[in-house]
Amino acid sequence: MFSFVSAARSRGATVRVIEGDARLTLNNARDDSYDLLVVDAFTSGSIPIHLITRETIQLYQRKLKAEAVIAYHVSNHYLDFKGPLCNLAGSIGLACLSKLDLVQNPEYKQRGRVMPNTW
């Protein structure tokens, strides 16, 4: 289900995945050096709220190129992060787009994907 990286590489894109605490890793990175930052840390019961603070998003902005994107995956069984995150983005001049994927695909279910309305 997570085929974006391999598909991008097969089309000739250079994709570098850096795992770890984004704030610590990005502190050491050059400013204006990333095209895309994916933040995917909200699905567990332990909520990393520090990843959606004004200071953290401003750090992300410094490290991203002018036309870059910060993509948050904010699915969570207990909390809805979309509203607060979009409000924060708007307060610092960023646009916020969201997509709710409720597709019930038997292949996805067979491969382990749990849909929100099946919890």
KOLGU-4560 file (N, C-alpha, C; in nm, 3 decimals, padded with zeros to 5 digits):
<recs>
<n_xx: 00.082 n_yy: -00.119 n_zz: 00.000 ca_xx: 00.000 ca_yy: 00.000 ca_zz: 00.000 c_xx: 00.086 c_yy: 00.125 c_zz: 00.000 mol: A seq: 1 type: MET>
<n_xx: 00.209 n_yy: 00.115 n_zz: 00.049 ca_xx: 00.297 ca_yy: 00.231 ca_zz: 00.053 c_xx: 00.398 c_yy: 00.217 c_zz: -00.060 mol: A seq: 2 type: PHE>
<n_xx: 00.354 n_yy: 00.247 n_zz: -00.180 ca_xx: 00.436 ca_yy: 00.226 ca_zz: -00.299 c_xx: 00.490 c_yy: 00.355 c_zz: -00.358 mol: A seq: 3 type: SER>
<n_xx: 00.464 n_yy: 00.470 n_zz: -00.293 ca_xx: 00.503 ca_yy: 00.598 ca_zz: -00.349 c_xx: 00.653 c_yy: 00.605 c_zz: -00.374 mol: A seq: 4 type: PHE>
<n_xx: 00.733 n_yy: 00.564 n_zz: -00.277 ca_xx: 00.879 ca_yy: 00.577 ca_zz: -00.290 c_xx: 00.930 c_yy: 00.488 c_zz: -00.402 mol: A seq: 5 type: VAL>
<n_xx: 00.891 n_yy: 00.362 n_zz: -00.402 ca_xx: 00.940 ca_yy: 00.272 ca_zz: -00.508 c_xx: 00.889 c_yy: 00.315 c_zz: -00.646 mol: A seq: 6 type: SER>
<n_xx: 00.765 n_yy: 00.363 n_zz: -00.653 ca_xx: 00.712 ca_yy: 00.410 ca_zz: -00.782 c_xx: 00.787 c_yy: 00.533 c_zz: -00.830 mol: A seq: 7 type: ALA>
<n_xx: 00.817 n_yy: 00.625 n_zz: -00.740 ca_xx: 00.891 ca_yy: 00.746 ca_zz: -00.778 c_xx: 01.031 c_yy: 00.710 c_zz: -00.826 mol: A seq: 8 type: ALA>
<n_xx: 01.096 n_yy: 00.620 n_zz: -00.755 ca_xx: 01.231 ca_yy: 00.578 ca_zz: -00.797 c_xx: 01.227 c_yy: 00.508 c_zz: -00.932 mol: A seq: 9 type: ARG>
<n_xx: 01.123 n_yy: 00.429 n_zz: -00.957 ca_xx: 01.115 ca_yy: 00.360 ca_zz: -01.087 c_xx: 01.095 c_yy: 00.458 c_zz: -01.201 mol: A seq: 10 type: SER>
<n_xx: 01.044 n_yy: 00.579 n_zz: -01.170 ca_xx: 01.029 ca_yy: 00.683 ca_zz: -01.272 c_xx: 01.152 c_yy: 00.773 c_zz: -01.281 mol: A seq: 11 type: ARG>
<n_xx: 01.257 n_yy: 00.739 n_zz: -01.205 ca_xx: 01.382 ca_yy: 00.813 ca_zz: -01.213 c_xx: 01.400 c_yy: 00.922 c_zz: -01.110 mol: A seq: 12 type: GLY>
<n_xx: 01.308 n_yy: 00.934 n_zz: -01.016 ca_xx: 01.320 ca_yy: 01.038 ca_zz: -00.913 c_xx: 01.424 c_yy: 00.996 c_zz: -00.809 mol: A seq: 13 type: ALA>
<n_xx: 01.492 n_yy: 01.094 n_zz: -00.757 ca_xx: 01.583 ca_yy: 01.069 ca_zz: -00.647 c_xx: 01.505 c_yy: 01.087 c_zz: -00.518 mol: A seq: 14 type: THR>
<n_xx: 01.493 n_yy: 00.980 n_zz: -00.442 ca_xx: 01.417 ca_yy: 00.982 ca_zz: -00.317 c_xx: 01.510 c_yy: 00.939 c_zz: -00.205 mol: A seq: 15 type: VAL>
<n_xx: 01.522 n_yy: 01.024 n_zz: -00.108 ca_xx: 01.605 ca_yy: 00.992 ca_zz: 00.009 c_xx: 01.515 c_yy: 00.991 c_zz: 00.131 mol: A seq: 16 type: ARG>
<n_xx: 01.510 n_yy: 00.878 n_zz: 00.198 ca_xx: 01.429 ca_yy: 00.864 ca_zz: 00.319 c_xx: 01.521 c_yy: 00.877 c_zz: 00.439 mol: A seq: 17 type: VAL>
<n_xx: 01.486 n_yy: 00.969 n_zz: 00.527 ca_xx: 01.565 ca_yy: 00.990 ca_zz: 00.649 c_xx: 01.473 c_yy: 00.965 c_zz: 00.767 mol: A seq: 18 type: ILE>
<n_xx: 01.498 n_yy: 00.858 n_zz: 00.839 ca_xx: 01.415 ca_yy: 00.824 ca_zz: 00.954 c_xx: 01.473 c_yy: 00.885 c_zz: 01.080 mol: A seq: 19 type: GLU>
<n_xx: 01.385 n_yy: 00.914 n_zz: 01.173 ca_xx: 01.430 ca_yy: 00.966 ca_zz: 01.301 c_xx: 01.348 c_yy: 01.084 c_zz: 01.345 mol: A seq: 20 type: GLY>
<n_xx: 01.387 n_yy: 01.144 n_zz: 01.454 ca_xx: 01.319 ca_yy: 01.262 ca_zz: 01.506 c_xx: 01.345 c_yy: 01.376 c_zz: 01.408 mol: A seq: 21 type: ASP>
<n_xx: 01.239 n_yy: 01.422 n_zz: 01.343 ca_xx: 01.252 ca_yy: 01.522 ca_zz: 01.237 c_xx: 01.318 c_yy: 01.650 c_zz: 01.286 mol: A seq: 22 type: ALA>
<n_xx: 01.281 n_yy: 01.694 n_zz: 01.405 ca_xx: 01.338 ca_yy: 01.820 ca_zz: 01.454 c_xx: 01.489 c_yy: 01.808 c_zz: 01.472 mol: A seq: 23 type: ARG>
<n_xx: 01.535 n_yy: 01.697 n_zz: 01.530 ca_xx: 01.678 ca_yy: 01.678 ca_zz: 01.551 c_xx: 01.753 c_yy: 01.663 c_zz: 01.419 mol: A seq: 24 type: LEU>
<n_xx: 01.698 n_yy: 01.582 n_zz: 01.330 ca_xx: 01.762 ca_yy: 01.559 ca_zz: 01.200 c_xx: 01.765 c_yy: 01.687 c_zz: 01.118 mol: A seq: 25 type: THR>
<n_xx: 01.654 n_yy: 01.761 n_zz: 01.115 ca_xx: 01.647 ca_yy: 01.882 ca_zz: 01.034 c_xx: 01.734 c_yy: 01.995 c_zz: 01.088 mol: A seq: 26 type: LEU>
<n_xx: 01.757 n_yy: 01.998 n_zz: 01.217 ca_xx: 01.846 ca_yy: 02.101 ca_zz: 01.272 c_xx: 01.983 c_yy: 02.099 c_zz: 01.206 mol: A seq: 27 type: ASN>
<n_xx: 02.026 n_yy: 01.979 n_zz: 01.164 ca_xx: 02.158 ca_yy: 01.964 ca_zz: 01.102 c_xx: 02.155 c_yy: 01.978 c_zz: 00.950 mol: A seq: 28 type: ASN>
<n_xx: 02.039 n_yy: 01.991 n_zz: 00.892 ca_xx: 02.027 ca_yy: 02.000 ca_zz: 00.746 c_xx: 02.042 c_yy: 02.144 c_zz: 00.699 mol: A seq: 29 type: ALA>
<n_xx: 02.082 n_yy: 02.159 n_zz: 00.573 ca_xx: 02.092 ca_yy: 02.293 ca_zz: 00.513 c_xx: 01.953 c_yy: 02.352 c_zz: 00.495 mol: A seq: 30 type: ARG>
<n_xx: 01.941 n_yy: 02.482 n_zz: 00.509 ca_xx: 01.816 ca_yy: 02.550 ca_zz: 00.479 c_xx: 01.788 c_yy: 02.539 c_zz: 00.329 mol: A seq: 31 type: ASP>
<n_xx: 01.661 n_yy: 02.545 n_zz: 00.292 ca_xx: 01.619 ca_yy: 02.541 ca_zz: 00.151 c_xx: 01.671 c_yy: 02.418 c_zz: 00.077 mol: A seq: 32 type: ASP>
<n_xx: 01.669 n_yy: 02.301 n_zz: 00.141 ca_xx: 01.729 ca_yy: 02.185 ca_zz: 00.077 c_xx: 01.632 c_yy: 02.070 c_zz: 00.049 mol: A seq: 33 type: SER>
<n_xx: 01.509 n_yy: 02.077 n_zz: 00.094 ca_xx: 01.415 ca_yy: 01.967 ca_zz: 00.073 c_xx: 01.297 c_yy: 02.009 c_zz: -00.013 mol: A seq: 34 type: TYR>
<n_xx: 01.247 n_yy: 01.913 n_zz: -00.093 ca_xx: 01.129 ca_yy: 01.934 ca_zz: -00.176 c_xx: 01.002 c_yy: 01.888 c_zz: -00.107 mol: A seq: 35 type: ASP>
<n_xx: 01.014 n_yy: 01.789 n_zz: -00.021 ca_xx: 00.898 ca_yy: 01.729 ca_zz: 00.044 c_xx: 00.938 c_yy: 01.680 c_zz: 00.182 mol: A seq: 36 type: LEU>
<n_xx: 00.854 n_yy: 01.709 n_zz: 00.278 ca_xx: 00.873 ca_yy: 01.658 ca_zz: 00.413 c_xx: 00.744 c_yy: 01.586 c_zz: 00.451 mol: A seq: 37 type: LEU>
<n_xx: 00.754 n_yy: 01.458 n_zz: 00.483 ca_xx: 00.638 ca_yy: 01.378 ca_zz: 00.521 c_xx: 00.647 c_yy: 01.351 c_zz: 00.671 mol: A seq: 38 type: VAL>
<n_xx: 00.542 n_yy: 01.390 n_zz: 00.742 ca_xx: 00.535 ca_yy: 01.369 ca_zz: 00.886 c_xx: 00.426 c_yy: 01.265 c_zz: 00.909 mol: A seq: 39 type: VAL>
<n_xx: 00.466 n_yy: 01.147 n_zz: 00.953 ca_xx: 00.373 ca_yy: 01.035 ca_zz: 00.969 c_xx: 00.396 c_yy: 00.973 c_zz: 01.106 mol: A seq: 40 type: ASP>
<n_xx: 00.339 n_yy: 01.034 n_zz: 01.209 ca_xx: 00.367 ca_yy: 00.987 ca_zz: 01.344 c_xx: 00.245 c_yy: 00.997 c_zz: 01.436 mol: A seq: 41 type: ALA>
<n_xx: 00.127 n_yy: 00.998 n_zz: 01.382 ca_xx: 00.009 ca_yy: 01.028 ca_zz: 01.463 c_xx: -00.086 c_yy: 00.911 c_zz: 01.484 mol: A seq: 42 type: PHE>
<n_xx: -00.054 n_yy: 00.792 n_zz: 01.437 ca_xx: -00.150 ca_yy: 00.682 ca_zz: 01.443 c_xx: -00.147 c_yy: 00.606 c_zz: 01.575 mol: A seq: 43 type: THR>
<n_xx: -00.043 n_yy: 00.618 n_zz: 01.653 ca_xx: -00.037 ca_yy: 00.542 ca_zz: 01.778 c_xx: -00.111 c_yy: 00.614 c_zz: 01.890 mol: A seq: 44 type: SER>
<n_xx: -00.115 n_yy: 00.551 n_zz: 02.005 ca_xx: -00.178 ca_yy: 00.613 ca_zz: 02.121 c_xx: -00.092 c_yy: 00.721 c_zz: 02.183 mol: A seq: 45 type: GLY>
<n_xx: 00.036 n_yy: 00.721 n_zz: 02.154 ca_xx: 00.129 ca_yy: 00.822 ca_zz: 02.205 c_xx: 00.139 c_yy: 00.934 c_zz: 02.102 mol: A seq: 46 type: SER>
<n_xx: 00.081 n_yy: 01.048 n_zz: 02.134 ca_xx: 00.067 ca_yy: 01.156 ca_zz: 02.037 c_xx: 00.185 c_yy: 01.253 c_zz: 02.044 mol: A seq: 47 type: ILE>
<n_xx: 00.262 n_yy: 01.266 n_zz: 01.935 ca_xx: 00.376 ca_yy: 01.359 ca_zz: 01.933 c_xx: 00.330 c_yy: 01.502 c_zz: 01.902 mol: A seq: 48 type: PRO>
<n_xx: 00.262 n_yy: 01.562 n_zz: 01.997 ca_xx: 00.202 ca_yy: 01.694 ca_zz: 01.975 c_xx: 00.307 c_yy: 01.799 c_zz: 01.940 mol: A seq: 49 type: ILE>
<n_xx: 00.432 n_yy: 01.777 n_zz: 01.980 ca_xx: 00.539 ca_yy: 01.872 ca_zz: 01.949 c_xx: 00.562 c_yy: 01.886 c_zz: 01.799 mol: A seq: 50 type: HIS>
<n_xx: 00.510 n_yy: 01.793 n_zz: 01.718 ca_xx: 00.528 ca_yy: 01.801 ca_zz: 01.573 c_xx: 00.430 c_yy: 01.895 c_zz: 01.505 mol: A seq: 51 type: LEU>
<n_xx: 00.332 n_yy: 01.945 n_zz: 01.579 ca_xx: 00.239 ca_yy: 02.042 ca_zz: 01.519 c_xx: 00.237 c_yy: 02.171 c_zz: 01.600 mol: A seq: 52 type: ILE>
<n_xx: 00.355 n_yy: 02.218 n_zz: 01.632 ca_xx: 00.368 ca_yy: 02.349 ca_zz: 01.697 c_xx: 00.415 c_yy: 02.450 c_zz: 01.594 mol: A seq: 53 type: THR>
<n_xx: 00.391 n_yy: 02.574 n_zz: 01.621 ca_xx: 00.437 ca_yy: 02.683 ca_zz: 01.534 c_xx: 00.589 c_yy: 02.675 c_zz: 01.512 mol: A seq: 54 type: ARG>
<n_xx: 00.663 n_yy: 02.652 n_zz: 01.620 ca_xx: 00.809 ca_yy: 02.648 ca_zz: 01.611 c_xx: 00.857 c_yy: 02.534 c_zz: 01.519 mol: A seq: 55 type: GLU>
<n_xx: 00.794 n_yy: 02.418 n_zz: 01.532 ca_xx: 00.835 ca_yy: 02.305 ca_zz: 01.449 c_xx: 00.802 c_yy: 02.329 c_zz: 01.302 mol: A seq: 56 type: THR>
<n_xx: 00.685 n_yy: 02.382 n_zz: 01.273 ca_xx: 00.649 ca_yy: 02.409 ca_zz: 01.134 c_xx: 00.739 c_yy: 02.517 c_zz: 01.076 mol: A seq: 57 type: ILE>
<n_xx: 00.777 n_yy: 02.615 n_zz: 01.153 ca_xx: 00.870 ca_yy: 02.717 ca_zz: 01.103 c_xx: 01.008 c_yy: 02.657 c_zz: 01.077 mol: A seq: 58 type: GLN>
<n_xx: 01.050 n_yy: 02.562 n_zz: 01.158 ca_xx: 01.175 ca_yy: 02.489 ca_zz: 01.130 c_xx: 01.162 c_yy: 02.416 c_zz: 00.997 mol: A seq: 59 type: LEU>
<n_xx: 01.050 n_yy: 02.345 n_zz: 00.978 ca_xx: 01.028 ca_yy: 02.274 ca_zz: 00.852 c_xx: 01.034 c_yy: 02.371 c_zz: 00.735 mol: A seq: 60 type: TYR>
<n_xx: 00.970 n_yy: 02.486 n_zz: 00.748 ca_xx: 00.970 ca_yy: 02.585 ca_zz: 00.640 c_xx: 01.112 c_yy: 02.628 c_zz: 00.603 mol: A seq: 61 type: GLN>
<n_xx: 01.197 n_yy: 02.650 n_zz: 00.701 ca_xx: 01.334 ca_yy: 02.693 ca_zz: 00.673 c_xx: 01.411 c_yy: 02.588 c_zz: 00.594 mol: A seq: 62 type: ARG>
<n_xx: 01.382 n_yy: 02.464 n_zz: 00.617 ca_xx: 01.457 ca_yy: 02.355 ca_zz: 00.554 c_xx: 01.403 c_yy: 02.318 c_zz: 00.416 mol: A seq: 63 type: LYS>
<n_xx: 01.283 n_yy: 02.365 n_zz: 00.384 ca_xx: 01.220 ca_yy: 02.333 ca_zz: 00.256 c_xx: 01.248 c_yy: 02.439 c_zz: 00.151 mol: A seq: 64 type: LEU>
<n_xx: 01.253 n_yy: 02.396 n_zz: 00.027 ca_xx: 01.263 ca_yy: 02.489 ca_zz: -00.086 c_xx: 01.134 c_yy: 02.569 c_zz: -00.096 mol: A seq: 65 type: LYS>
<n_xx: 01.136 n_yy: 02.676 n_zz: -00.173 ca_xx: 01.022 ca_yy: 02.768 ca_zz: -00.181 c_xx: 00.892 c_yy: 02.700 c_zz: -00.225 mol: A seq: 66 type: ALA>
<n_xx: 00.897 n_yy: 02.609 n_zz: -00.318 ca_xx: 00.776 ca_yy: 02.544 ca_zz: -00.370 c_xx: 00.753 c_yy: 02.406 c_zz: -00.309 mol: A seq: 67 type: GLU>
<n_xx: 00.814 n_yy: 02.378 n_zz: -00.196 ca_xx: 00.807 ca_yy: 02.246 ca_zz: -00.134 c_xx: 00.676 c_yy: 02.226 c_zz: -00.058 mol: A seq: 68 type: ALA>
<n_xx: 00.657 n_yy: 02.102 n_zz: -00.012 ca_xx: 00.534 ca_yy: 02.063 ca_zz: 00.056 c_xx: 00.567 c_yy: 01.992 c_zz: 00.186 mol: A seq: 69 type: VAL>
<n_xx: 00.489 n_yy: 02.024 n_zz: 00.290 ca_xx: 00.491 ca_yy: 01.946 ca_zz: 00.414 c_xx: 00.364 c_yy: 01.862 c_zz: 00.410 mol: A seq: 70 type: ILE>
<n_xx: 00.379 n_yy: 01.731 n_zz: 00.413 ca_xx: 00.263 ca_yy: 01.641 ca_zz: 00.409 c_xx: 00.252 c_yy: 01.569 c_zz: 00.543 mol: A seq: 71 type: ALA>
<n_xx: 00.143 n_yy: 01.594 n_zz: 00.612 ca_xx: 00.116 ca_yy: 01.528 ca_zz: 00.740 c_xx: 00.017 c_yy: 01.415 c_zz: 00.718 mol: A seq: 72 type: TYR>
<n_xx: 00.043 n_yy: 01.302 n_zz: 00.777 ca_xx: -00.055 ca_yy: 01.194 ca_zz: 00.785 c_xx: -00.105 c_yy: 01.196 c_zz: 00.929 mol: A seq: 73 type: HIS>
<n_xx: -00.228 n_yy: 01.242 n_zz: 00.948 ca_xx: -00.277 ca_yy: 01.266 ca_zz: 01.084 c_xx: -00.389 c_yy: 01.173 c_zz: 01.127 mol: A seq: 74 type: VAL>
<n_xx: -00.399 n_yy: 01.055 n_zz: 01.065 ca_xx: -00.499 ca_yy: 00.958 ca_zz: 01.109 c_xx: -00.472 c_yy: 00.919 c_zz: 01.253 mol: A seq: 75 type: SER>
<n_xx: -00.577 n_yy: 00.916 n_zz: 01.332 ca_xx: -00.564 ca_yy: 00.876 ca_zz: 01.471 c_xx: -00.698 c_yy: 00.824 c_zz: 01.519 mol: A seq: 76 type: ASN>
<n_xx: -00.694 n_yy: 00.718 n_zz: 01.598 ca_xx: -00.818 ca_yy: 00.658 ca_zz: 01.649 c_xx: -00.889 c_yy: 00.747 c_zz: 01.750 mol: A seq: 77 type: HIS>
<n_xx: -00.819 n_yy: 00.840 n_zz: 01.812 ca_xx: -00.875 ca_yy: 00.914 ca_zz: 01.925 c_xx: -00.893 c_yy: 01.063 c_zz: 01.902 mol: A seq: 78 type: TYR>
<n_xx: -00.806 n_yy: 01.123 n_zz: 01.823 ca_xx: -00.807 ca_yy: 01.268 ca_zz: 01.806 c_xx: -00.811 c_yy: 01.308 c_zz: 01.660 mol: A seq: 79 type: LEU>
<n_xx: -00.870 n_yy: 01.423 n_zz: 01.633 ca_xx: -00.875 ca_yy: 01.479 ca_zz: 01.498 c_xx: -00.778 c_yy: 01.596 c_zz: 01.493 mol: A seq: 80 type: ASP>
<n_xx: -00.667 n_yy: 01.579 n_zz: 01.423 ca_xx: -00.564 ca_yy: 01.682 ca_zz: 01.417 c_xx: -00.582 c_yy: 01.778 c_zz: 01.300 mol: A seq: 81 type: PHE>
<n_xx: -00.670 n_yy: 01.745 n_zz: 01.207 ca_xx: -00.681 ca_yy: 01.825 ca_zz: 01.085 c_xx: -00.714 c_yy: 01.971 c_zz: 01.115 mol: A seq: 82 type: LYS>
<n_xx: -00.815 n_yy: 01.997 n_zz: 01.195 ca_xx: -00.856 ca_yy: 02.134 ca_zz: 01.225 c_xx: -00.746 c_yy: 02.217 c_zz: 01.288 mol: A seq: 83 type: GLY>
<n_xx: -00.689 n_yy: 02.169 n_zz: 01.400 ca_xx: -00.581 ca_yy: 02.247 ca_zz: 01.463 c_xx: -00.461 c_yy: 02.267 c_zz: 01.371 mol: A seq: 84 type: PRO>
<n_xx: -00.426 n_yy: 02.165 n_zz: 01.294 ca_xx: -00.311 ca_yy: 02.177 ca_zz: 01.204 c_xx: -00.339 c_yy: 02.278 c_zz: 01.093 mol: A seq: 85 type: LEU>
<n_xx: -00.459 n_yy: 02.275 n_zz: 01.036 ca_xx: -00.495 ca_yy: 02.371 ca_zz: 00.932 c_xx: -00.503 c_yy: 02.513 c_zz: 00.988 mol: A seq: 86 type: CYS>
<n_xx: -00.554 n_yy: 02.528 n_zz: 01.108 ca_xx: -00.557 ca_yy: 02.660 ca_zz: 01.172 c_xx: -00.417 c_yy: 02.713 c_zz: 01.193 mol: A seq: 87 type: ASN>
<n_xx: -00.328 n_yy: 02.629 n_zz: 01.239 ca_xx: -00.189 ca_yy: 02.671 ca_zz: 01.260 c_xx: -00.124 c_yy: 02.708 c_zz: 01.128 mol: A seq: 88 type: LEU>
<n_xx: -00.143 n_yy: 02.626 n_zz: 01.025 ca_xx: -00.086 ca_yy: 02.656 ca_zz: 00.894 c_xx: -00.134 c_yy: 02.792 c_zz: 00.844 mol: A seq: 89 type: ALA>
<n_xx: -00.263 n_yy: 02.816 n_zz: 00.854 ca_xx: -00.319 ca_yy: 02.943 ca_zz: 00.809 c_xx: -00.266 c_yy: 03.061 c_zz: 00.886 mol: A seq: 90 type: GLY>
<n_xx: -00.239 n_yy: 03.042 n_zz: 01.015 ca_xx: -00.191 ca_yy: 03.153 ca_zz: 01.098 c_xx: -00.049 c_yy: 03.196 c_zz: 01.063 mol: A seq: 91 type: SER>
<n_xx: 00.025 n_yy: 03.110 n_zz: 00.992 ca_xx: 00.161 ca_yy: 03.147 ca_zz: 00.951 c_xx: 00.172 c_yy: 03.159 c_zz: 00.799 mol: A seq: 92 type: ILE>
<n_xx: 00.056 n_yy: 03.175 n_zz: 00.734 ca_xx: 00.055 ca_yy: 03.203 ca_zz: 00.591 c_xx: 00.067 c_yy: 03.084 c_zz: 00.499 mol: A seq: 93 type: GLY>
<n_xx: 00.040 n_yy: 02.965 n_zz: 00.548 ca_xx: 00.046 ca_yy: 02.846 ca_zz: 00.465 c_xx: -00.094 c_yy: 02.800 c_zz: 00.427 mol: A seq: 94 type: LEU>
<n_xx: -00.105 n_yy: 02.732 n_zz: 00.316 ca_xx: -00.231 ca_yy: 02.671 ca_zz: 00.275 c_xx: -00.239 c_yy: 02.532 c_zz: 00.335 mol: A seq: 95 type: ALA>
<n_xx: -00.359 n_yy: 02.486 n_zz: 00.361 ca_xx: -00.380 ca_yy: 02.352 ca_zz: 00.417 c_xx: -00.483 c_yy: 02.281 c_zz: 00.331 mol: A seq: 96 type: CYS>
<n_xx: -00.445 n_yy: 02.170 n_zz: 00.274 ca_xx: -00.536 ca_yy: 02.087 ca_zz: 00.197 c_xx: -00.547 c_yy: 01.953 c_zz: 00.268 mol: A seq: 97 type: LEU>
<n_xx: -00.665 n_yy: 01.892 n_zz: 00.265 ca_xx: -00.680 ca_yy: 01.763 ca_zz: 00.331 c_xx: -00.756 c_yy: 01.667 c_zz: 00.243 mol: A seq: 98 type: SER>
<n_xx: -00.735 n_yy: 01.538 n_zz: 00.270 ca_xx: -00.805 ca_yy: 01.433 ca_zz: 00.196 c_xx: -00.841 c_yy: 01.324 c_zz: 00.294 mol: A seq: 99 type: LYS>
<n_xx: -00.966 n_yy: 01.287 n_zz: 00.297 ca_xx: -01.013 ca_yy: 01.177 ca_zz: 00.379 c_xx: -01.037 c_yy: 01.059 c_zz: 00.287 mol: A seq: 100 type: LEU>
<n_xx: -00.966 n_yy: 00.951 n_zz: 00.310 ca_xx: -00.974 ca_yy: 00.833 ca_zz: 00.223 c_xx: -01.055 c_yy: 00.725 c_zz: 00.294 mol: A seq: 101 type: ASP>
<n_xx: -01.177 n_yy: 00.706 n_zz: 00.251 ca_xx: -01.263 ca_yy: 00.603 ca_zz: 00.309 c_xx: -01.293 c_yy: 00.492 c_zz: 00.209 mol: A seq: 102 type: LEU>
<n_xx: -01.207 n_yy: 00.476 n_zz: 00.109 ca_xx: -01.229 ca_yy: 00.374 ca_zz: 00.007 c_xx: -01.227 c_yy: 00.236 c_zz: 00.072 mol: A seq: 103 type: VAL>
<n_xx: -01.330 n_yy: 00.160 n_zz: 00.048 ca_xx: -01.337 ca_yy: 00.022 ca_zz: 00.098 c_xx: -01.295 c_yy: -00.071 c_zz: -00.015 mol: A seq: 104 type: GLN>
<n_xx: -01.169 n_yy: -00.099 n_zz: -00.022 ca_xx: -01.113 ca_yy: -00.182 ca_zz: -00.127 c_xx: -01.078 c_yy: -00.319 c_zz: -00.067 mol: A seq: 105 type: ASN>
<n_xx: -01.138 n_yy: -00.429 n_zz: -00.116 ca_xx: -01.109 ca_yy: -00.562 ca_zz: -00.059 c_xx: -00.960 c_yy: -00.597 c_zz: -00.061 mol: A seq: 106 type: PRO>
<n_xx: -00.888 n_yy: -00.552 n_zz: -00.165 ca_xx: -00.745 ca_yy: -00.580 ca_zz: -00.172 c_xx: -00.671 c_yy: -00.511 c_zz: -00.058 mol: A seq: 107 type: GLU>
<n_xx: -00.705 n_yy: -00.388 n_zz: -00.029 ca_xx: -00.642 ca_yy: -00.317 ca_zz: 00.082 c_xx: -00.668 c_yy: -00.389 c_zz: 00.214 mol: A seq: 108 type: TYR>
<n_xx: -00.794 n_yy: -00.431 n_zz: 00.234 ca_xx: -00.829 ca_yy: -00.499 ca_zz: 00.359 c_xx: -00.750 c_yy: -00.628 c_zz: 00.373 mol: A seq: 109 type: LYS>
<n_xx: -00.738 n_yy: -00.702 n_zz: 00.264 ca_xx: -00.662 ca_yy: -00.827 ca_zz: 00.267 c_xx: -00.516 c_yy: -00.802 c_zz: 00.304 mol: A seq: 110 type: GLN>
<n_xx: -00.462 n_yy: -00.687 n_zz: 00.262 ca_xx: -00.323 ca_yy: -00.654 ca_zz: 00.290 c_xx: -00.305 c_yy: -00.588 c_zz: 00.426 mol: A seq: 111 type: ARG>
<n_xx: -00.414 n_yy: -00.572 n_zz: 00.503 ca_xx: -00.400 ca_yy: -00.524 ca_zz: 00.640 c_xx: -00.445 c_yy: -00.382 c_zz: 00.665 mol: A seq: 112 type: GLY>
<n_xx: -00.498 n_yy: -00.315 n_zz: 00.565 ca_xx: -00.541 ca_yy: -00.177 ca_zz: 00.584 c_xx: -00.672 c_yy: -00.174 c_zz: 00.660 mol: A seq: 113 type: ARG>
<n_xx: -00.675 n_yy: -00.104 n_zz: 00.771 ca_xx: -00.796 ca_yy: -00.090 ca_zz: 00.850 c_xx: -00.857 c_yy: 00.045 c_zz: 00.821 mol: A seq: 114 type: VAL>
<n_xx: -00.980 n_yy: 00.045 n_zz: 00.777 ca_xx: -01.047 ca_yy: 00.169 ca_zz: 00.741 c_xx: -01.111 c_yy: 00.230 c_zz: 00.865 mol: A seq: 115 type: MET>
<n_xx: -01.121 n_yy: 00.364 n_zz: 00.870 ca_xx: -01.176 ca_yy: 00.431 ca_zz: 00.987 c_xx: -01.313 c_yy: 00.381 c_zz: 01.030 mol: A seq: 116 type: PRO>
<n_xx: -01.401 n_yy: 00.349 n_zz: 00.937 ca_xx: -01.534 ca_yy: 00.306 ca_zz: 00.976 c_xx: -01.539 c_yy: 00.157 c_zz: 01.011 mol: A seq: 117 type: ASN>
<n_xx: -01.425 n_yy: 00.090 n_zz: 01.020 ca_xx: -01.422 ca_yy: -00.050 ca_zz: 01.061 c_xx: -01.355 c_yy: -00.068 c_zz: 01.196 mol: A seq: 118 type: THR>
<n_xx: -01.323 n_yy: 00.042 n_zz: 01.265 ca_xx: -01.257 ca_yy: 00.031 ca_zz: 01.396 c_xx: -01.352 c_yy: -00.022 c_zz: 01.499 mol: A seq: 119 type: TRP>
</recs>
